[in-house]
Amino acid sequence: MEEEGPQEASIDFVPALCFVPRGVAKERPEKIVLTQSELARIIDETRSHLQDEGEYDDDDDEDNEDEMEIDNEPVPSGGNRNEGDEFDFANYDNEQASNTADISAVVDPTEQLPDEDNDSEAEDEIIKPTDNLILVGHVQDDAASMEVWVFNEDEESLYTHHDFILPSFPLCIEWLNHDPGSDKTGNMCAIGCMDPVITIWDLDIQDSMEPTFKLGSKGSRKNHKEAFGHTDAVLDLSWNCHFEHILASGSVDQTLILWDLDEGQPHTTITAFEEKVQSVEFHPDEAQSILTGSADGVVRLFDCRNADTVDSDYVKWKIPGEVEKVLWNPSDTNHFVIGANDGSLHYADRRQPNKLLWSVKGHEEEISGVCFNKAVANLLTSTSTDGMLKVWDFNVGAIKEVYSHDFQMGRLQCMKQCPEDPFTLAFGGEKPPRCRIYNIKNFEVVRKVFKIPEVLQ
């Protein structure tokens, strides 16, 4: 009898996540019902789309039958609260529900009556004005999904509401409330993946098999369709809240694209990079200014008003190693922080090109997240793939470490901040619970150093 070789470790981690502000989601997201005939139609449309992109061979039909696989995971359930786990996330397992959808078959949520014995489940379907949504990119083995979690800080509740199956591993998620083709605000998100095509999803529609629309195409020589957009993985996204139809994307293909969401086409393509573009962020006040960080170790600040000179007319800052993160300081929008792949943090002033105000070796491995705190102007948090969260006290000329914490989640892949409460952070990692929500005011030393008043606790 042959001995079985060692089994490969299962891949299961959260590479990207994003908060959705309170009060923007529909109370009852529209549901979609799929019949057998509609499923067959979607399969035909998908086959045709893949043929257009040169990814599908008609000969495959002779040897393979069409299949639709549904992955089922445990439904989140309660349990004993672990010490230090403020929102008891460790007792929630991720749920991957079947996604069967057809955009033409939307069911009126008011007609969906709950079962008599499932009153609590019916209550969970309702999204309250006091709820945040948290968009969690989840990779498990060869499957990728975006899970939509409902989080209520006052009630300390957290659960999965619905999810979307993604075409490839998610690398970045950006929320936007611009709905192209509509005169009303929307509740949408853009997802950048290993695939070069950006997908846009409507968060007020659940059980959808396909995105609302896509940005970019791989093209097809067979069908004489030209490719447009990125040619490699999309690493970061930034939505322009002043010009709401503009979305920026940075890619491994060494370009930054400004997309016109209304047209579904690139508005401006910036090629002034010598390596992959890993971080992008529009200025919080100036719609025309965008900050970028790339693997060539250069941070570039572009003025996008003149598309003819934008590739050559910019200011820059150079750091050792690769730039992983750039982030404007919302309390002083002339300044920004830079996170590097060697774990270092740098601070710079847009008015002083090629000069760093301070630098510190913050972590042992690459920076995976940075957040400023709007309520306390000198508070900065950072995460790294070394697994540590760190809280910093900083000013223009110096920075010092206040506290560090290991959540035992393995490599921390991402961190985002709650829009309504800057002390509440979400982390994505590679060990259970893999996604966690935590309020750093629970750290006594943080309250003491930053003199957080009792009313904020």
C-alpha distance (Angstrom), angle and dihedral (degrees) to the residues before:
residue distance angle dihedral
M1 . . .
E2 3.78 . .
E3 3.74 117.9 .
E4 3.74 116.2 -124.4
G5 3.76 115.2 -116.8
P6 3.78 121.7 -121.9
Q7 3.76 113.0 -71.6
E8 3.76 118.3 -121.1
A9 3.77 116.1 -110.0
S10 3.79 113.3 -99.5
I11 3.80 116.1 -107.9
D12 3.79 109.7 -127.7
F13 3.80 121.9 151.2
V14 3.81 146.0 122.6
P15 3.83 111.3 -116.5
A16 3.82 98.3 172.3
L17 3.79 141.4 18.3
C18 3.79 140.7 167.2
F19 3.83 139.2 -166.8
V20 3.80 121.8 -127.6
P21 3.84 115.0 -149.8
R22 3.78 119.3 -110.3
G23 3.77 120.4 -96.2
V24 3.82 99.3 24.7
A25 3.81 100.8 92.2
K26 3.78 122.8 84.7
E27 3.78 114.1 -102.9
R28 3.79 89.1 -126.1
P29 3.82 113.9 22.2
E30 3.77 113.7 -140.4
K31 3.78 114.5 -100.6
I32 3.76 127.2 -143.4
V33 3.80 125.4 -141.9
L34 3.79 121.0 -156.9
T35 3.81 124.9 -155.9
Q36 3.79 124.8 -161.5
S37 3.79 91.8 -104.4
E38 3.79 91.4 49.7
L39 3.80 90.1 49.0
A40 3.80 89.7 53.2
R41 3.80 90.2 49.5
I42 3.81 92.2 51.0
I43 3.81 90.9 49.3
D44 3.82 89.5 52.3
E45 3.80 91.6 47.6
T46 3.80 91.3 48.1
R47 3.80 91.3 49.7
S48 3.80 90.3 50.7
H49 3.82 90.8 48.2
L50 3.80 91.7 50.7
Q51 3.78 90.1 49.1
D52 3.80 88.8 53.3
E53 3.79 90.0 53.4
G54 3.80 93.0 44.9
E55 3.81 93.6 -116.1
Y56 3.77 99.6 112.9
D57 3.78 131.1 66.0
D58 3.81 118.5 -154.5
D59 3.81 89.0 -146.3
D60 3.78 89.5 67.6
D61 3.80 89.4 73.8
E62 3.79 90.6 69.3
D63 3.78 93.0 61.4
N64 3.79 104.7 27.2
E65 3.78 133.3 56.0
D66 3.79 120.4 -145.6
E67 3.77 111.3 -98.7
M68 3.75 135.3 -178.9
E69 3.80 115.4 -155.6
I70 3.76 123.2 -159.9
D71 3.79 121.0 -162.0
N72 3.78 116.2 -150.6
E73 3.78 123.5 -162.7
P74 3.80 131.7 175.9
V75 3.79 115.9 -71.1
P76 3.84 113.1 -117.5
S77 3.78 111.2 -93.4
G78 3.77 136.1 179.5
G79 3.77 127.7 -105.5
N80 3.74 144.3 154.3
R81 3.77 113.7 -39.2
N82 3.80 113.8 -114.1
E83 3.77 117.7 -134.8
G84 3.80 110.5 -97.0
D85 3.81 93.0 14.8
E86 3.77 97.5 115.0
F87 3.77 98.2 -173.3
D88 3.82 96.7 28.8
F89 3.78 91.3 -120.3
A90 3.81 92.1 152.4
N91 3.81 89.0 72.7
Y92 3.79 92.8 56.9
D93 3.78 120.1 88.3
N94 3.77 118.4 -159.7
E95 3.77 115.6 -101.8
Q96 3.76 121.5 -143.9
A97 3.78 107.8 -167.3
S98 3.78 125.7 -169.2
N99 3.79 111.5 -91.8
T100 3.78 112.0 -147.7
A101 3.75 113.8 160.4
D102 3.76 147.8 159.6
I103 3.76 117.9 -178.9
S104 3.80 90.9 -145.5
A105 3.79 94.4 58.5
V106 3.78 104.9 63.3
V107 3.80 116.0 162.3
D108 3.80 119.8 -143.5
P109 3.82 103.6 -114.2
T110 3.82 90.5 -145.3
E111 3.81 87.8 65.1
Q112 3.80 93.8 53.4
L113 3.77 102.5 95.6
P114 3.81 115.7 -167.2
D115 3.77 121.7 -123.4
E116 3.78 113.7 -96.1
D117 3.79 92.0 -115.2
N118 3.79 95.9 46.4
D119 3.79 103.8 66.3
S120 3.80 92.1 132.9
E121 3.79 91.9 52.1
A122 3.80 89.8 49.5
E123 3.79 89.3 52.6
D124 3.81 89.9 52.6
E125 3.80 89.3 56.3
I126 3.81 90.2 65.4
I127 3.81 116.2 87.5
K128 3.80 109.6 -151.9
P129 3.81 125.6 -147.1
T130 3.83 86.9 -115.5
D131 3.82 92.6 55.9
N132 3.78 126.2 100.8
L133 3.77 119.0 -151.7
I134 3.79 115.6 -139.1
L135 3.80 116.2 -158.0
V136 3.80 108.2 -149.4
G137 3.79 120.7 -168.0
H138 3.80 106.2 -149.8
V139 3.80 128.1 -169.1
Q140 3.79 118.4 -168.4
D141 3.79 117.0 172.5
D142 3.82 104.8 -56.9
A143 3.81 95.1 -18.3
A144 3.80 125.8 92.8
S145 3.78 128.5 -170.6
M146 3.76 143.2 160.3
E147 3.78 112.2 -129.3
V148 3.80 119.2 -156.7
W149 3.81 109.0 -144.4
V150 3.80 125.6 -169.4
F151 3.80 114.2 -140.4
N152 3.80 126.1 -174.5
E153 3.78 111.7 -176.2
D154 3.81 96.5 -168.4
E155 3.79 92.8 51.0
E156 3.82 93.4 36.8
S157 3.81 89.7 -132.3
L158 3.79 127.2 146.7
Y159 3.79 129.2 172.1
T160 3.80 143.0 145.7
H161 3.80 113.2 -95.9
H162 3.82 101.7 179.3
D163 3.79 140.6 -38.7
F164 3.80 144.6 -147.4
I165 3.79 128.4 -134.2
L166 3.82 109.0 -126.4
P167 3.82 126.9 -147.5
S168 3.81 93.2 -130.3
F169 3.80 142.5 -3.8
P170 3.84 111.9 -52.1
L171 3.80 117.0 -124.6
C172 3.83 102.0 172.1
I173 3.81 138.9 9.2
E174 3.80 126.8 -160.5
W175 3.80 126.9 -174.5
L176 3.81 120.4 -142.5
N177 3.78 132.8 172.9
H178 3.80 96.0 -152.8
D179 3.79 113.2 110.8
P180 3.83 109.7 -166.6
G181 3.77 113.2 -134.8
S182 3.80 93.5 20.2
D183 3.78 130.3 96.9
K184 3.81 89.5 -147.1
T185 3.77 129.9 77.3
G186 3.77 115.1 -99.7
N187 3.78 140.6 -151.7
M188 3.79 102.9 -128.7
C189 3.76 138.6 145.7
A190 3.79 134.3 -156.7
I191 3.79 120.3 -144.8
G192 3.79 126.3 -160.2
C193 3.79 115.3 -158.7
M194 3.78 142.7 172.4
D195 3.79 82.7 -85.1
P196 3.84 111.4 80.8
V197 3.81 93.8 -130.6
I198 3.83 115.1 92.4
T199 3.80 114.8 -139.3
I200 3.82 123.9 -149.3
W201 3.82 118.2 -154.5
D202 3.80 131.6 -168.0
L203 3.81 107.1 -131.6
D204 3.80 92.0 -161.9
I205 3.81 90.2 65.9
Q206 3.79 118.9 66.6
D207 3.80 133.6 -166.4
S208 3.80 91.9 34.5
M209 3.78 118.5 158.1
E210 3.79 95.5 -163.1
P211 3.80 135.9 35.5
T212 3.79 121.3 -102.2
F213 3.80 89.2 -113.3
K214 3.80 141.5 -25.4
L215 3.78 136.1 -126.8
G216 3.79 113.1 -139.5
S217 3.78 137.1 7.5
K218 3.78 134.9 -133.4
G219 3.80 89.9 -140.8
S220 3.78 127.9 -139.9
R221 3.78 128.3 -113.3
K222 3.78 89.6 -167.1
N223 3.81 92.8 57.9
H224 3.81 95.3 32.2
K225 3.80 93.7 -117.1
E226 3.76 118.8 148.7
A227 3.78 121.7 -131.8
F228 3.78 119.0 -122.6
G229 3.77 136.0 178.6
H230 3.78 122.9 27.8
T231 3.79 124.1 -4.0
D232 3.81 97.5 -158.2
A233 3.81 141.5 30.6
V234 3.81 118.8 -41.4
L235 3.81 109.8 -127.0
D236 3.80 104.5 -179.5
L237 3.81 142.7 9.0
S238 3.80 134.8 -160.5
W239 3.80 126.7 -172.9
N240 3.81 119.2 -148.4
C241 3.81 105.2 -131.4
H242 3.83 91.1 -169.5
F243 3.82 96.6 50.7
E244 3.78 95.6 32.5
H245 3.80 95.6 -170.9
I246 3.84 91.7 62.5
L247 3.81 124.0 90.5
A248 3.82 123.3 175.9
S249 3.80 124.1 -150.0
G250 3.80 132.1 -173.1
S251 3.79 121.5 -157.6
V252 3.77 147.9 -172.1
D253 3.83 85.5 -112.9
Q254 3.85 88.0 76.4
T255 3.80 95.9 -111.8
L256 3.78 138.3 113.2
I257 3.81 114.6 -147.8
L258 3.79 126.0 -163.8
W259 3.81 105.5 -154.5
D260 3.79 126.6 -154.2
L261 3.79 100.8 -140.6
D262 3.81 93.1 -165.3
E263 3.81 91.7 56.2
G264 3.81 96.6 32.6
Q265 3.80 88.6 -134.6
P266 3.83 138.0 108.6
H267 3.80 110.8 -89.3
T268 3.81 96.4 -173.3
T269 3.80 131.7 3.6
I270 3.81 117.4 -158.5
T271 3.80 117.0 -160.1
A272 3.82 101.9 174.1
F273 3.81 93.5 120.8
E274 3.79 134.2 104.4
E275 3.79 95.0 -164.0
K276 3.81 141.2 21.3
V277 3.81 117.0 -51.7
Q278 3.80 106.2 -122.2
S279 3.81 105.6 171.4
V280 3.82 134.3 27.1
E281 3.80 132.3 175.1
F282 3.77 134.0 170.8
H283 3.79 116.6 -133.6
P284 3.84 110.3 -98.0
D285 3.83 93.4 -128.3
E286 3.82 107.5 20.7
A287 3.78 111.3 64.5
Q288 3.81 93.6 -163.7
S289 3.83 96.8 54.3
I290 3.80 122.1 86.7
L291 3.80 128.4 176.8
T292 3.81 120.5 -149.1
G293 3.79 135.9 -173.7
S294 3.78 123.8 -162.5
A295 3.77 140.3 -176.4
D296 3.81 90.7 -105.0
G297 3.82 86.7 76.0
V298 3.80 94.2 -110.5
V299 3.80 128.4 125.2
R300 3.80 111.3 -155.8
L301 3.80 128.6 -166.6
F302 3.80 114.2 -156.8
D303 3.79 132.3 -166.6
C304 3.80 103.2 -147.7
R305 3.80 97.9 -167.1
N306 3.80 92.9 95.1
A307 3.78 109.4 48.5
D308 3.82 91.9 -177.1
T309 3.82 94.9 63.9
V310 3.79 102.1 24.3
D311 3.84 91.5 103.3
S312 3.79 92.8 57.9
D313 3.80 104.9 25.9
Y314 3.81 108.3 74.4
V315 3.81 141.5 106.7
K316 3.77 122.6 -123.0
W317 3.79 147.7 -166.7
K318 3.81 125.5 -154.6
I319 3.81 125.7 -146.3
P320 3.81 133.0 176.0
G321 3.78 112.0 -94.4
E322 3.80 128.2 0.1
V323 3.80 126.7 -31.2
E324 3.81 109.7 -121.9
K325 3.82 101.9 168.9
V326 3.81 138.5 16.7
L327 3.80 122.6 -174.8
W328 3.81 133.7 173.6
N329 3.80 117.9 -129.8
P330 3.84 104.4 -118.6
S331 3.82 91.2 -158.3
D332 3.81 92.8 54.5
T333 3.78 110.0 18.6
N334 3.80 95.0 -168.0
H335 3.81 88.5 70.6
F336 3.78 133.7 66.3
V337 3.80 139.6 177.0
I338 3.80 126.9 -126.8
G339 3.81 124.4 -153.9
A340 3.80 118.8 -159.8
N341 3.78 136.8 -159.0
D342 3.82 91.7 -113.1
G343 3.81 91.3 61.0
S344 3.79 95.9 -102.0
L345 3.81 126.4 136.5
H346 3.81 123.6 -150.2
Y347 3.81 132.4 -172.3
A348 3.80 124.5 -151.4
D349 3.81 143.1 175.6
R350 3.80 118.9 -132.1
R351 3.82 88.5 -141.5
Q352 3.81 91.7 59.5
P353 3.82 109.7 57.1
N354 3.81 119.1 -161.5
K355 3.82 92.0 15.5
L356 3.81 128.5 108.8
L357 3.82 116.5 -155.4
W358 3.79 93.4 -156.9
S359 3.80 140.0 -12.3
V360 3.79 130.4 -162.9
K361 3.78 135.6 179.9
G362 3.79 95.1 -123.3
H363 3.80 104.6 166.6
E364 3.78 141.5 15.4
E365 3.80 93.8 -121.5
E366 3.80 138.8 26.4
I367 3.79 121.9 -45.3
S368 3.82 110.0 -108.6
G369 3.80 100.0 176.4
V370 3.81 142.9 11.3
C371 3.82 129.1 -175.0
F372 3.80 133.0 -178.1
N373 3.79 118.5 -150.1
K374 3.82 115.1 -126.6
A375 3.81 92.4 -164.7
V376 3.82 94.5 52.4
A377 3.80 109.5 33.3
N378 3.83 96.4 -159.6
L379 3.83 96.5 49.2
L380 3.82 119.3 103.2
T381 3.81 128.6 173.3
S382 3.79 128.1 -161.6
T383 3.78 137.5 -177.1
S384 3.76 131.3 -163.4
T385 3.77 141.4 -171.3
D386 3.82 84.8 -107.7
G387 3.83 83.7 80.5
M388 3.79 97.7 -113.1
L389 3.80 132.9 125.5
K390 3.81 113.2 -155.0
V391 3.80 131.2 -168.0
W392 3.82 117.4 -152.2
D393 3.79 136.5 -164.5
F394 3.81 108.4 -149.3
N395 3.78 145.0 164.2
V396 3.79 134.3 177.6
G397 3.79 94.0 -74.2
A398 3.81 107.0 31.8
I399 3.81 147.6 15.1
K400 3.80 133.5 -155.9
E401 3.78 133.1 -173.5
V402 3.80 115.8 -109.9
Y403 3.78 103.5 177.4
S404 3.79 142.0 -13.1
H405 3.78 128.6 -158.7
D406 3.79 136.1 -173.6
F407 3.80 112.5 -149.4
Q408 3.84 90.2 -170.3
M409 3.80 90.4 -122.0
G410 3.80 95.9 127.0
R411 3.79 115.7 -128.5
L412 3.79 109.2 10.3
Q413 3.79 103.6 -137.4
C414 3.80 101.5 -178.1
M415 3.80 145.7 0.1
K416 3.79 131.8 -161.5
Q417 3.80 134.3 179.6
C418 3.80 128.8 -127.8
P419 3.85 108.6 -110.9
E420 3.81 93.2 -138.9
D421 3.82 99.2 39.9
P422 3.82 116.0 33.6
F423 3.82 90.9 -166.8
T424 3.81 92.0 63.2
L425 3.80 112.6 84.6
A426 3.78 134.3 -179.3
F427 3.81 121.0 -147.0
G428 3.79 132.0 -165.9
G429 3.80 120.9 -154.8
E430 3.78 145.0 154.1
K431 3.82 102.3 -107.1
P432 3.82 128.7 64.1
P433 2.94 126.8 -43.8
R434 3.87 82.9 26.2
C435 3.79 89.8 -173.0
R436 3.76 122.9 48.6
I437 3.81 138.3 173.6
Y438 3.79 117.8 -150.0
N439 3.80 137.4 169.7
I440 3.80 109.5 -141.1
K441 3.84 90.7 -153.5
N442 3.81 83.5 80.5
F443 3.81 87.5 73.7
E444 3.80 105.3 90.3
V445 3.78 93.6 -152.3
V446 3.82 90.4 55.4
R447 3.80 91.4 53.9
K448 3.80 90.8 47.5
V449 3.81 99.1 46.4
F450 3.79 95.9 44.3
K451 3.83 94.2 37.9
I452 3.77 93.1 -129.5
P453 3.83 107.4 -167.0
E454 3.76 119.5 -119.8
V455 3.81 90.7 -113.1
L456 3.82 89.9 65.5
Q457 3.82 95.1 49.2
